[in-house]
Amino acid sequence: MMAEVEEEGSGGVSIDVDDGSGSDDGAAAALRDAREANAAVEAAIGRLAAATDAAAAGGKQRAARQPRGPAPKRRAPLGSSGSPPFVAAGKALASGRPSRALLSGVLEAIESERSALQKQLIQKQLRREFGGGSASGSATPGGSDGEDNPYAKPIKQLTDDLARAKQRAAADRENAKAEALVTVVSAWLPLLDSFDAALAAQAAAEARAGPPPPGEAAVHAAYRALHIQLLELLRQQGVEVLGQEQEGRPFDPALHEAVMRQPPPPGFSDDSVVKVLRAGYAVGGKLVRAALVIVAQE
């Protein structure tokens, strides 16, 4: 393809285009027009600069005319595609002596338009390569379902690797969160045990001597509420408390540590947890500490 700028007697400008294909779509034609307009504007700027230098030197030098190329097969006026930057370029060049600022602005607009057209053509080529048949219902050229597409297999492998990487990252995040909770709960075990011991002692004292005085009862109610709030906070973070609710459940060596066996009391079956002596804790399936229990055995 060849593009040539020719100044005619009326001051107009036309572009000589040698296009071998003659069947490009609208985007390709517009891109070809952008290249021709770019060359035309750059040539006009060069002629304008040469004329300015010649006038400053006293008119002794004249701008050399650009050599003409081979005879074109057809002529297309600049701006024939109807694109605003190219139409503006044609009008600017058709004017008597366009200013350098005007030509520079037109050239900048043409460069922007050409870049956009190039992106459109690249996107069309990519759609033809990877999924051009999906829109029309036909298979990928060269084979059915993209069997002959050299990019299909690498893209599928990359997609599968990305999915596996996301799964591993999610699992790693969950494991890291569980490990952090295990560390926190392990550090809080003495405090939790102290709360449990105080509550058990208070319950035993009330069973022997009855309710405590009002002032002492208020203190007991305050730390009992604090203990409940602490356990609720741990449960919200995914911590499982293996406390009194384990009584009556079957003995599970993965969660319970038997320290004593006794005949089953009424309402308890054989090999069930009769009493929890010390609470246990688990985080996300990880056992922080097993619960110390008494197990029923006939």
Phi, psi and omega in degrees: 000135181234144178233136182220138177260130181230127176275126182255172186298328182278001182088359180280168181232136176229160182245126174270121185240129174251101185246113184286331186279309179071005183225023179292156178280183186298322182293318180293321178295319179294322178295321177296320177296324179296317180295319180294318180295322178300313180295321181295316181293317179298321178295320179294319178298319179297317179294323179295319179294320179295320179294323178295315178298321180294321179293322179293329181275007177094014178077013181281338181249144179236146180292132179288137178285142180290137178293142178278145178274193178298158181300128181286158179276330177207161182242136179227123180295146179297131182094010182292339179286345180086000180289133186306315180299323182286324176296319178296322178296318178297318179293321181295318181287333180284340178291162187304293180226087181295146181284159179297321180297318179296314180296322179296318178296318178297319180297320179296318178296321179295318179299318179297316179295321180294320178298319179295319179294322177298320178297319178298318179295320179297319178297320178296319178296320178295320178296323177294323183287316191255334183204028184294333182277349184290324183290325183263356179085002180265163181280168178294137182304138177095357180166165181274141177057030174073027182296327182263006178284117184291345181265349186297312183293313177300322179294319178296319178297317178296321179296317179295318179297321179295319179296317179294322179296320178296320179296316178296320180296319178296318178295321179295322177297316179296319179295319179296319178296317179296318180296320178296319179293323178299317180297317181293313181296320179299322179289334182269357184303314178300321178295316179296321178294324178295319176299314181298318180295318179296318180294320178295319179295319179295320179295320179294320180294319179292328178292329181275312190247000180090186183298145179284170175299161184304317181296316179293323179296324179295321178295316180298320180294325181292311182284337173294319177295322177295322178295318179296318179296320179295317179294322178295321177298318179294320180295322178296334178269008177092014179271130177260125181263122179263078185252220186297338180293348178283344181293131183094348178274157177298146179294131180236109182297342178284341182240335188244149173238111184281126177247351181200150174234143181211161177300144183293127175291172178301134180092355180248137177269169179295143178063036175245163181282120180272317183209142175262116180275328178211130184292150174247169184217144178221149181227115175055041181084354178263125180279119177279314177204135179285152178278133175279122188225161169255132187248140178282137179210124180284000000 
